[in-house]
Amino acid sequence: SECALIKRKQATHRHSLIPNACGMAPALRIRSCCFPVALLALVSVADAGYGFLTRLDRDLVGQRLLSELKAVLGHGTSHERLAQIEDVLRPMYMALPKKKDGGIDQGMARYALNRYFLAHRGWHISGIAYDGQRWNGSSSTPLLKSKMPSFIIELLEEHVAHKPLGLGELAVLAATVEDLVHSEAMELLTMAYEAHNLSMQEALQNEVQEDLVIRTFMLFYTMPWSLKARRNSSALHEQLKTAQEDNPEWNANMLWVEDLKGAIKYHGRAEHNPFSKMSAYFGDYPLMVHLVEQIIDGYGMFQDLECRALKNVMMDLEGRERNDGRVLLSNFYSPYMQGIHEYFVERPEYLRNLGSLDETDPKRPSVIVPNFLYGRSFCISTESGIQSFCCVDQCNTLMETLERSISHPVASPSLIAELVESLPSDTVAAPR
């Protein structure tokens, strides 16, 4: 039931919750073929204590990145990948305001990439989203990794001599950021192999080893505190045994991974040798890397199912007399006051700061559902800080439909009204 879902979610990922304002109870949510190889080699250099790089030299990264960009834009599988990303970005790009020479500036690039990652990955990327800051450092200034995406945008802009960015460059930026996120996952995968003294140069011997590597990766990925046990075999195996107790969503996560493995096997059935003696399909390291990349790319959208369930709980609190996506503050607190669950305890001061408190009628204040759900308080940050998992704003889907229909930065009010009227959503049926 929805109440049971909420109770399970209550205890999940307490280690990585983003603190809320006003010192209140945190808003909870379930946690949440490389591209520029030289850049990823830099990003994956081990740092003392954890293994992730924290500081980079601006000039060095710039030289290596631009070298890789030149190579990757030529031909081959990377070109095919960029073409696929371009197809996804094209409707939005066509609708963005352009400079005189037909491209977009940095601000529009950040806006487009922010929407792309939130809508199609469930990712909030530090340095790209609205709370990112422009890199202002001088030459050879140490670069904080959390600013890397913003820095990449500026490097590419320098590469095209400060001209506005085109669709191709935008796809390059998206692919580069994706690979930065993947590189961090590769660090965890490497740790998973090393924790069990398994070689990445040799195929895994059986499905038991395959399952052990995958479960250990997921343990490190979803419960970063478990990394402390990676050099203690008995402690690590104990944490694997108690993973469901530490994370109530562990079994659900692993069932999703099993489904993902089945989908990959199905799509790769034509290439896989049915007479192979390997008992572990993902025994070869490149196949394991492919699986992990698919996990990273899909995990945010899988976790968004929890956001949708939470939205449905909130919509059930909406009074019958209104259908404007708002819940009376008294109704908002009611389930907690009745002991049904421990959500929805945010104070009015915090809700006001979040922009989710409607006080048009001071006597009947209400909570704006989308502002509450899609705020940063419902994002779960990864260990590195470059990426967070956030609820997917369903308005982006509606915007993409409009952009696909209009394909231009400007349209008449009557056309927009006509298109909006015909747009259905999971809460409003068409025609509106």
Secondary structure, 3 states (H helix, E strand, C coil): CHHHHHHHHHCCCCCCECCCHHHCCCCCCCCCCCCCHHHHHHHCCCCCCCCCCCEEEHHHHHHHHHHHHHHHCCCCHHHHHHHHHHHHHHHHHHHCCCCCCCCECHHHHHHHHHHHHHHHCCEEECCCCCCCCCCCCCCCCEEEHHHHHHHHHHHHHHHCCCCCECHHHHHHHHHHHHHHHHHHHHHHHHHHHHHCCCCCCCCCCCHHHHHHHHHHHHHHHHCHHHHHHCCCHHHHHHHHHCHHHHCCCHHHHHHHHHHHHHHHHHHCCCCCCCCCCCCCCCCCHHHHHHHHHHHHHHHHHHHHHHHHHHHHHHHHCCCCCCCCCEEEHHHHHHHHHCCCCCCCCCCHHHHHHHCCEECCCCCCCEEEHHHHHCCHHHCEECCCCCEEECCCCCHHHHHHHHHHHHCCCCCCHHHHHHHHHCCCCCCCCCCC
